[in-house]
Amino acid sequence: MAITRRAVLKAGLASAAGATTAAALGAPAVAQQARVLKFIPQSNLTVLDPIWTTANVTRHHGFMVYDTLFATDAQFRVKPQMAEGFTLSDDRRTYTIRLREGLKFHDGEPVRARDCIASLNRWSKRDPFGQTWAEALDAMRAVDDRTFEVKLKAPFPLFIDAIGKAAGPVPFIMPERLAQTDANTQLREVVGSGPYRFVRDEFVAGSRAVYARFDGYVPRQEPVDVFAGGKVAHFDRVEWIVLPDPTTAAAALQNGEVDWWEQPIADLLPVLRRNRNLKVERLDPLGNFSVLRFNHLHPPFNDVRMRQALLYAVSQPDYLTAMMGNDPDLWRPCYGFFPCGTPYASDVGTEVLRGTRDLERAKALIREAGYDGRRIVLLSPTDFATIHPQGLVTNDLLQRLGLNVDFVATDWGTVVQRRASKEPVERGGWNIFHTNFDAAAILTPAAHFPLRGNGTDAWFGWPTNQRYEELRRQWFAASNEDEQKRLTVEMQRDAFATVPYIPIGNYFLQAAYRSTLTGILPNYAPLFWNVRRL
């Protein structure tokens, strides 16, 4: 299958390269104007609210238009960003944060302390790290327009780390009038204070998003360090062009019609590498982590035996090969619930995924669970090159296990909307979907939102697991790193017993961009500050 697919792609690329893609791009087939950057994102930008969804493309959009009080540098250290800094009271229960001078929103209003308070409140309803901090929160109050206090019921040493995080739902600061929107309701208006502003009038869902440099943005004076430091926008405009067909995207990049393709598919990398006008490189050293996620609210996967059955059937190499091909530099099995090679990675419990696949044992567990042949809705986005192959593999696997699969092949935007539904499948719900995480987003129990077991407040799938929640509480209270590592081992042991999701493995994406671009920051998110054209 891989050879056939590659041959088809090459044939399509040869055809596409010989014809202009100007109609798709709505732009001349000439290298872009010096002050305009054209970018192909990983998928369509369907949701504009980076608090409501964890979709990476929406988070990337968030970094374009919003800023944060604190920010993470290349060494995962948290530094002041919108904030001048903070002080902590002697009893370690009161943080006082003061904003930098000159901060303005894109609508011209100054950034005030009350905007920050409302933004942190809304973010804390959706983010697992924020939810934990909110449990320790007593009150927040504005001291003056540039200063606010955060008073805690008890010390929470990781508070600054929480509000400086750059993965998962990011604590972006927005105007109070928007941040007062219920966290479970999508925002439609986009007003930030970051280096670029969203040009709503030019937004065409499924086609294009446009960002214009915000002249009122005042960068920090120190050098940029990934998310921290002086974010300098060198382009007047950044245009995101949605091109779900990879051959069209590759041809557009080679012809100079676009500057940067976030996630070229593996089959086209050799073609792109041969082009002397392009650079192809891995920007994220930790890579991505794929998961098979269950809906724990409804049958049949509300029965743990149904989830356990798939542990004996899933073959990570099958998925990773379908996603990335046979190049050993592009993927590796990773059987635990914390990314391989990171401090909390462990082999505990992984035997069930490492061993020889046992479909008969999986079928026995399915029978034991009393599966009655009910329809199982599997969502799969056809326009997401690293997720749809996972859906295809799972569809085949479930059918071989004798399950009644309704394979819903649709676009990523629809998946993002539908996976938020808690309804049963008869009323538009779902049972399984695949997704990918930046490994950096799930390094620790503090931020690892798909492991949480806090029921209907959990991430899509909504598992309830009081034991995991207690282990996580102990992790936050642990007095040393050895104790934290011991607790994460117990969390993984519990995860293999309860199966909140199934790890699918670790893969490494390559970015492709015109060699005339410089200043692209190595990172798991495409960042547009510091980038310029030679």
C-alpha positions as CSV (number, residue, x, y, z in Angstrom):
1,M,0.0,0.0,0.0
2,A,2.8,2.4,0.9
3,I,4.5,2.0,-2.5
4,T,1.2,2.5,-4.4
5,R,0.5,5.6,-2.4
6,R,3.9,7.0,-3.0
7,A,3.7,6.4,-6.7
8,V,0.3,8.2,-6.9
9,L,1.6,11.1,-4.9
10,K,4.7,11.5,-7.2
11,A,2.5,11.4,-10.2
12,G,0.2,14.0,-8.8
13,L,3.1,16.2,-7.8
14,A,4.6,16.1,-11.3
15,S,1.3,17.1,-12.7
16,A,0.7,19.8,-10.1
17,A,4.2,21.2,-10.5
18,G,3.6,21.8,-14.2
19,A,0.5,23.9,-13.6
20,T,0.0,27.0,-11.6
21,T,-1.7,26.8,-8.2
22,A,-2.5,30.5,-8.4
23,A,-6.2,29.9,-8.5
24,A,-6.0,27.9,-5.2
25,L,-3.8,30.5,-3.6
26,G,-5.5,33.6,-4.9
27,A,-2.1,35.1,-5.5
28,P,0.5,35.4,-8.3
29,A,2.8,32.5,-8.9
30,V,5.9,34.6,-8.1
31,A,8.0,34.7,-4.9
32,Q,6.0,36.6,-2.3
33,Q,6.4,40.3,-1.8
34,A,9.2,41.1,0.7
35,R,6.8,42.1,3.4
36,V,4.3,39.3,3.1
37,L,4.8,35.7,4.3
38,K,2.6,32.9,3.0
39,F,2.3,29.8,5.1
40,I,0.5,26.4,4.8
41,P,-0.8,25.4,8.2
42,Q,-1.2,21.8,9.3
43,S,-5.0,21.9,8.9
44,N,-8.0,24.3,8.4
45,L,-8.5,26.9,11.1
46,T,-12.1,26.1,12.1
47,V,-12.1,27.3,15.8
48,L,-10.8,30.7,16.6
49,D,-10.9,30.4,20.4
50,P,-7.7,28.9,21.8
51,I,-9.2,28.3,25.3
52,W,-12.2,26.4,24.0
53,T,-10.2,23.8,22.0
54,T,-6.9,22.1,22.3
55,A,-6.5,21.9,18.5
56,N,-2.9,22.8,17.7
57,V,-3.8,24.9,14.7
58,T,-5.9,27.1,17.0
59,R,-3.2,27.4,19.5
60,H,-0.8,28.5,16.7
61,H,-3.4,31.1,15.7
62,G,-3.4,32.2,19.4
63,F,0.3,32.8,19.4
64,M,-0.1,35.1,16.4
65,V,-2.6,37.5,18.1
66,Y,-2.3,37.0,21.9
67,D,0.4,37.4,24.4
68,T,1.0,35.9,27.9
69,L,1.9,37.2,31.3
70,F,4.9,34.9,31.5
71,A,6.5,32.8,28.8
72,T,8.6,29.7,28.3
73,D,12.1,29.8,26.8
74,A,14.0,27.1,25.0
75,Q,15.1,25.5,28.3
76,F,11.5,25.4,29.6
77,R,12.3,28.2,32.0
78,V,9.4,30.6,32.7
79,K,10.2,34.3,32.3
80,P,8.1,37.5,32.5
81,Q,6.5,38.5,29.2
82,M,3.6,41.0,29.5
83,A,4.5,41.2,33.2
84,E,7.4,43.2,34.5
85,G,7.8,40.6,37.1
86,F,6.1,39.5,40.4
87,T,6.6,39.4,44.1
88,L,5.6,36.7,46.5
89,S,4.6,37.3,50.1
90,D,6.5,35.8,53.1
91,D,3.7,33.2,53.6
92,R,4.0,32.3,49.9
93,R,0.2,32.8,49.4
94,T,0.0,36.1,47.6
95,Y,1.5,36.9,44.2
96,T,1.6,40.5,43.1
97,I,2.1,40.9,39.3
98,R,2.7,44.2,37.6
99,L,2.3,44.7,33.9
100,R,4.8,46.4,31.6
101,E,4.1,49.9,30.4
102,G,2.5,50.5,27.0
103,L,0.6,47.2,26.5
104,K,-2.4,47.7,24.2
105,F,-5.0,45.5,22.7
106,H,-5.7,45.5,18.9
107,D,-8.8,47.6,19.5
108,G,-6.7,50.4,20.9
109,E,-7.7,49.8,24.6
110,P,-4.9,49.5,27.1
111,V,-4.3,46.1,28.8
112,R,-5.5,46.4,32.4
113,A,-5.2,44.2,35.4
114,R,-8.8,43.3,35.2
115,D,-8.3,41.9,31.7
116,C,-5.6,39.6,33.1
117,I,-7.9,38.4,36.0
118,A,-10.8,37.6,33.7
119,S,-8.5,35.8,31.2
120,L,-6.9,33.7,33.9
121,N,-10.3,32.8,35.3
122,R,-11.6,31.7,31.9
123,W,-8.4,29.7,31.1
124,S,-8.5,27.9,34.4
125,K,-11.9,26.4,33.6
126,R,-10.5,24.5,30.6
127,D,-6.8,23.8,31.3
128,P,-5.9,20.9,33.8
129,F,-3.0,22.8,35.2
130,G,-5.3,25.9,35.6
131,Q,-8.0,23.7,37.2
132,T,-5.6,22.5,39.8
133,W,-4.3,26.0,40.5
134,A,-8.0,27.3,40.8
135,E,-8.6,24.8,43.6
136,A,-5.9,26.6,45.6
137,L,-7.2,30.1,44.6
138,D,-8.8,32.3,47.3
139,A,-9.2,35.5,45.3
140,M,-7.8,37.8,42.6
141,R,-8.1,41.6,42.7
142,A,-6.8,44.6,40.8
143,V,-4.6,46.9,42.8
144,D,-4.5,49.4,40.0
145,D,-4.7,49.3,36.2
146,R,-1.2,47.7,35.9
147,T,-1.1,45.6,39.1
148,F,-3.1,42.7,40.5
149,E,-2.9,40.2,43.3
150,V,-3.5,36.5,43.3
151,K,-4.3,35.2,46.8
152,L,-4.1,31.5,47.5
153,K,-5.7,29.4,50.2
154,A,-2.4,27.5,50.4
155,P,1.0,27.8,48.7
156,F,1.0,26.6,45.1
157,P,4.7,26.7,44.0
158,L,3.9,26.0,40.4
159,F,1.6,29.0,39.9
160,I,4.1,31.0,37.7
161,D,4.8,27.8,35.7
162,A,1.1,27.3,35.2
163,I,0.5,30.8,33.8
164,G,3.7,30.7,31.7
165,K,2.9,27.4,30.0
166,A,3.1,27.3,26.2
167,A,1.4,24.0,25.4
168,G,-2.2,22.7,25.7
169,P,-4.7,25.5,26.4
170,V,-2.3,28.5,26.8
171,P,-3.3,31.3,29.3
172,F,-3.6,34.0,26.6
173,I,-4.6,37.5,27.8
174,M,-7.7,39.0,26.1
175,P,-10.0,41.9,26.9
176,E,-12.2,41.5,30.0
177,R,-15.4,41.8,27.9
178,L,-14.4,38.7,25.9
179,A,-12.8,36.8,28.8
180,Q,-16.0,37.0,30.7
181,T,-17.6,34.6,28.1
182,D,-18.4,31.2,29.5
183,A,-15.4,28.9,29.0
184,N,-17.6,26.3,27.4
185,T,-18.8,28.8,24.8
186,Q,-16.7,29.5,21.7
187,L,-15.5,33.1,21.2
188,R,-16.0,34.4,17.7
189,E,-14.3,37.8,18.2
190,V,-10.5,37.8,18.1
191,V,-8.8,40.7,20.0
192,G,-5.4,40.2,21.5
193,S,-2.3,42.3,22.3
194,G,0.3,40.2,20.4
195,P,2.6,41.2,17.5
196,Y,0.0,40.4,14.9
197,R,-3.7,41.2,14.7
198,F,-6.3,39.0,13.1
199,V,-7.8,40.5,9.9
200,R,-11.4,39.2,10.3
201,D,-12.7,40.8,7.0
202,E,-10.2,38.6,5.1
203,F,-10.9,35.4,6.9
204,V,-12.3,32.6,4.7
205,A,-12.9,29.4,6.7
206,G,-11.3,26.5,4.8
207,S,-9.3,28.8,2.6
208,R,-7.4,31.6,4.2
209,A,-6.6,33.5,7.5
210,V,-4.7,36.8,7.4
211,Y,-2.7,38.5,10.1
212,A,-1.4,42.1,9.9
213,R,1.5,43.4,12.0
214,F,0.2,45.3,15.0
215,D,2.2,48.6,15.1
216,G,1.1,49.2,18.7
217,Y,3.0,46.1,20.0
218,V,6.0,46.9,22.1
219,P,8.4,44.0,22.3
220,R,10.5,43.3,25.3
221,Q,14.1,44.6,25.1
222,E,15.9,41.3,25.6
223,P,16.6,38.9,22.7
224,V,13.8,36.5,21.7
225,D,14.0,33.0,23.3
226,V,11.3,31.0,21.6
227,F,8.1,32.1,23.5
228,A,9.9,34.6,25.7
229,G,11.8,37.8,25.1
230,G,11.5,40.4,22.3
231,K,8.9,39.2,19.8
232,V,9.7,41.3,16.7
233,A,7.4,41.0,13.7
234,H,9.3,41.7,10.5
235,F,6.5,41.0,8.0
236,D,3.6,43.4,7.4
237,R,1.3,40.4,6.7
238,V,1.2,36.7,7.3
239,E,-1.3,34.8,5.2
240,W,-2.3,31.2,6.1
241,I,-3.3,29.4,3.0
242,V,-5.2,26.1,3.6
243,L,-4.1,23.5,1.0
244,P,-5.3,20.1,2.2
245,D,-4.0,18.4,-1.0
246,P,-0.3,17.6,-0.4
247,T,0.7,17.6,-4.0
248,T,-0.8,21.1,-4.5
249,A,1.0,22.3,-1.4
250,A,4.3,20.8,-2.5
251,A,4.0,22.4,-6.0
252,A,3.1,25.8,-4.5
253,L,6.1,25.7,-2.2
254,Q,8.5,24.6,-5.0
255,N,7.1,27.3,-7.4
256,G,7.6,30.0,-4.8
257,E,3.9,30.7,-4.4
258,V,4.2,30.1,-0.7
259,D,7.1,30.4,1.7
260,W,6.6,27.8,4.4
261,W,4.8,24.5,4.7
262,E,4.3,23.4,8.3
263,Q,3.8,19.6,7.9
264,P,4.8,18.1,4.6
265,I,3.8,14.5,4.3
266,A,6.6,11.9,4.6
267,D,6.2,10.6,1.0
268,L,7.1,14.0,-0.4
269,L,10.1,14.8,1.7
270,P,12.7,13.4,-0.8
271,V,11.2,15.5,-3.6
272,L,11.4,18.7,-1.4
273,R,14.9,17.9,-0.2
274,R,16.2,17.8,-3.8
275,N,15.0,21.4,-4.4
276,R,18.0,23.7,-3.8
277,N,15.7,26.6,-3.0
278,L,14.1,24.8,0.0
279,K,15.2,23.8,3.4
280,V,13.7,20.7,5.0
281,E,14.4,20.2,8.7
282,R,13.0,19.0,12.0
283,L,12.1,22.0,14.2
284,D,10.8,20.1,17.2
285,P,13.4,17.9,19.0
286,L,10.8,16.1,21.1
287,G,8.4,15.3,18.3
288,N,4.8,14.4,18.5
289,F,2.8,11.8,20.4
290,S,-0.2,10.1,18.8
291,V,-3.2,8.7,20.8
292,L,-6.4,6.6,20.2
293,R,-9.0,8.3,22.4
294,F,-12.2,6.7,23.8
295,N,-15.5,8.2,24.8
296,H,-15.9,7.0,28.4
297,L,-19.4,8.3,28.8
298,H,-21.3,5.9,26.5
299,P,-21.3,2.2,25.5
300,P,-19.4,0.3,24.5
301,F,-16.1,1.9,25.7
302,N,-17.5,3.0,29.1
303,D,-16.7,-0.7,29.9
304,V,-13.0,-0.9,30.8
305,R,-12.8,-4.4,29.2
306,M,-13.6,-3.0,25.8
307,R,-10.8,-0.5,26.2
308,Q,-8.4,-3.1,27.5
309,A,-9.2,-5.4,24.5
310,L,-7.6,-2.9,22.1
311,L,-4.4,-2.9,24.2
312,Y,-3.8,-6.5,23.0
313,A,-4.7,-5.6,19.4
314,V,-3.0,-2.3,18.6
315,S,0.3,-2.4,16.8
316,Q,2.2,0.9,17.1
317,P,4.5,0.1,14.1
318,D,1.4,-0.4,11.9
319,Y,0.1,3.0,12.7
320,L,3.5,4.8,12.6
321,T,4.4,3.3,9.2
322,A,1.0,4.3,7.8
323,M,1.6,7.8,9.0
324,M,5.2,8.4,8.2
325,G,6.5,5.6,5.9
326,N,9.5,3.4,6.5
327,D,12.1,6.0,7.3
328,P,13.4,5.1,10.8
329,D,14.4,8.7,11.4
330,L,10.7,9.8,11.3
331,W,9.2,7.6,14.0
332,R,9.7,5.3,16.9
333,P,7.4,3.2,19.1
334,C,6.8,4.8,22.5
335,Y,4.6,2.5,24.6
336,G,4.3,4.6,27.8
337,F,2.0,7.4,28.7
338,F,4.8,9.9,29.1
339,P,7.0,10.7,26.1
340,C,10.1,8.5,25.7
341,G,13.4,10.1,26.6
342,T,11.8,12.6,29.0
343,P,12.1,12.6,32.8
344,Y,8.9,10.8,33.6
345,A,9.1,8.1,30.9
346,S,8.8,4.5,32.2
347,D,8.4,1.0,30.9
348,V,6.1,0.0,33.7
349,G,3.0,-1.8,32.3
350,T,4.1,-1.5,28.7
351,E,4.3,-5.2,28.1
352,V,0.7,-5.3,27.0
353,L,1.5,-3.1,24.1
354,R,5.0,-4.4,23.4
355,G,4.2,-8.1,23.1
356,T,3.0,-10.1,20.2
357,R,-0.5,-8.9,19.2
358,D,-3.2,-11.2,20.5
359,L,-6.5,-10.7,18.6
360,E,-8.0,-13.8,20.2
361,R,-7.5,-12.4,23.7
362,A,-8.9,-9.1,22.5
363,K,-12.0,-10.8,21.2
364,A,-12.4,-12.7,24.4
365,L,-12.4,-9.5,26.4
366,I,-15.0,-8.0,24.0
367,R,-17.2,-11.0,24.6
368,E,-16.7,-10.7,28.3
369,A,-17.8,-7.1,28.1
370,G,-21.1,-8.2,26.5
371,Y,-20.6,-6.2,23.3
372,D,-24.0,-6.3,21.6
373,G,-23.1,-5.3,18.1
374,R,-24.0,-1.7,18.6
375,R,-22.6,0.9,16.1
376,I,-19.2,2.4,17.0
377,V,-18.6,5.8,15.5
378,L,-14.9,6.4,14.6
379,L,-14.1,10.0,13.6
380,S,-11.2,10.5,11.1
381,P,-10.2,13.7,9.4
382,T,-9.4,13.2,5.7
383,D,-7.6,16.6,5.5
384,F,-5.1,15.8,8.3
385,A,-2.2,13.8,6.8
386,T,-0.9,12.4,10.1
387,I,-4.3,11.6,11.7
388,H,-6.3,10.1,8.9
389,P,-4.0,7.1,8.4
390,Q,-4.5,6.3,12.0
391,G,-8.2,6.2,11.5
392,L,-7.8,3.9,8.6
393,V,-5.7,1.5,10.6
394,T,-8.2,1.5,13.5
395,N,-11.1,1.0,11.1
396,D,-9.5,-2.1,9.7
397,L,-8.5,-3.4,13.2
398,L,-12.0,-2.9,14.7
399,Q,-13.6,-4.8,11.8
400,R,-11.1,-7.7,12.2
401,L,-12.2,-7.8,15.9
402,G,-15.8,-8.2,14.7
403,L,-17.0,-4.7,15.8
404,N,-19.7,-2.8,14.0
405,V,-17.8,0.3,12.8
406,D,-19.3,3.5,11.4
407,F,-16.2,5.1,9.9
408,V,-17.0,8.9,9.7
409,A,-14.4,10.3,7.3
410,T,-14.8,14.0,7.4
411,D,-12.7,17.2,7.7
412,W,-10.7,18.1,10.8
413,G,-12.9,21.1,11.6
414,T,-15.9,18.8,11.9
415,V,-13.9,16.4,14.1
416,V,-12.9,19.3,16.4
417,Q,-16.5,20.4,16.7
418,R,-18.1,16.9,17.0
419,R,-15.6,15.5,19.6
420,A,-16.8,18.2,22.0
421,S,-20.3,16.6,22.0
422,K,-21.2,14.5,25.1
423,E,-24.3,13.1,23.4
424,P,-24.6,9.4,22.5
425,V,-23.9,8.4,18.9
426,E,-27.6,8.4,18.1
427,R,-27.7,12.1,18.8
428,G,-24.5,13.1,17.0
429,G,-21.8,11.8,19.4
430,W,-18.8,9.6,18.9
431,N,-16.9,6.7,20.3
432,I,-13.3,6.9,19.1
433,F,-11.1,9.6,17.5
434,H,-7.3,9.9,17.0
435,T,-5.2,13.0,17.6
436,N,-1.6,14.0,18.1
437,F,0.0,16.0,20.8
438,D,3.3,17.9,20.9
439,A,5.4,15.8,23.3
440,A,6.2,19.0,25.2
441,A,2.5,19.3,26.0
442,I,2.3,16.1,28.0
443,L,5.7,15.9,29.8
444,T,4.4,16.1,33.4
445,P,1.2,15.2,35.2
446,A,0.6,19.0,35.7
447,A,-0.1,19.5,32.0
448,H,-0.9,16.0,30.8
449,F,-4.6,16.7,30.2
450,P,-5.6,13.4,28.3
451,L,-4.6,11.5,31.5
452,R,-6.9,13.4,33.8
453,G,-9.9,11.5,35.3
454,N,-12.0,14.4,36.5
455,G,-15.2,13.3,34.7
456,T,-17.2,15.8,32.7
457,D,-14.5,18.5,33.4
458,A,-11.9,16.3,31.7
459,W,-10.6,16.6,28.2
460,F,-12.8,15.2,25.3
461,G,-13.6,11.6,26.3
462,W,-14.4,12.5,29.9
463,P,-13.0,9.6,32.0
464,T,-13.7,9.5,35.7
465,N,-10.8,8.1,37.7
466,Q,-10.5,9.1,41.3
467,R,-7.3,7.1,41.9
468,Y,-5.5,9.0,39.2
469,E,-6.7,12.3,40.5
470,E,-5.5,11.4,44.0
471,L,-2.1,10.4,42.6
472,R,-1.9,13.7,40.7
473,R,-2.8,15.6,43.9
474,Q,0.1,13.8,45.7
475,W,2.4,14.7,42.8
476,F,1.8,18.4,43.3
477,A,2.4,18.0,47.0
478,A,5.5,15.9,46.7
479,S,8.5,17.3,48.5
480,N,11.2,16.0,46.0
481,E,11.7,14.8,42.5
482,D,12.2,11.1,43.5
483,E,8.8,11.1,45.0
484,Q,7.3,12.7,42.0
485,K,8.9,10.1,39.7
486,R,7.5,7.3,41.9
487,L,4.1,8.7,41.7
488,T,4.2,9.0,37.9
489,V,5.1,5.4,37.7
490,E,2.0,4.6,39.7
491,M,0.0,6.9,37.4
492,Q,1.2,4.9,34.4
493,R,0.4,1.6,36.1
494,D,-3.1,2.8,36.7
495,A,-3.4,4.1,33.1
496,F,-2.7,0.7,31.7
497,A,-5.4,-0.7,34.0
498,T,-8.1,1.9,33.2
499,V,-7.0,2.9,29.7
500,P,-8.0,6.5,29.3
501,Y,-6.5,6.3,25.8
502,I,-4.0,4.1,23.9
503,P,-0.5,5.5,23.1
504,I,0.2,5.1,19.4
505,G,3.8,6.3,19.4
506,N,6.3,9.0,18.7
507,Y,6.9,10.6,15.3
508,F,9.0,13.5,14.1
509,L,7.6,16.0,11.6
510,Q,9.7,18.0,9.1
511,A,9.0,21.6,8.1
512,A,9.8,22.8,4.6
513,Y,10.4,26.5,3.8
514,R,12.1,28.7,1.2
515,S,15.8,29.1,1.8
516,T,15.4,32.8,1.7
517,L,13.7,32.7,5.1
518,T,15.8,33.1,8.2
519,G,15.1,33.3,12.0
520,I,12.6,30.4,12.2
521,L,12.8,29.3,15.8
522,P,13.1,25.6,16.6
523,N,10.0,24.6,18.4
524,Y,6.8,22.5,18.3
525,A,4.7,25.5,17.2
526,P,5.3,27.7,14.1
527,L,6.3,31.1,15.4
528,F,6.2,34.1,13.1
529,W,8.1,36.6,15.2
530,N,11.9,36.8,14.5
531,V,11.4,35.4,11.0
532,R,12.6,37.6,8.1
533,R,13.4,37.3,4.4
534,L,17.0,37.5,3.2
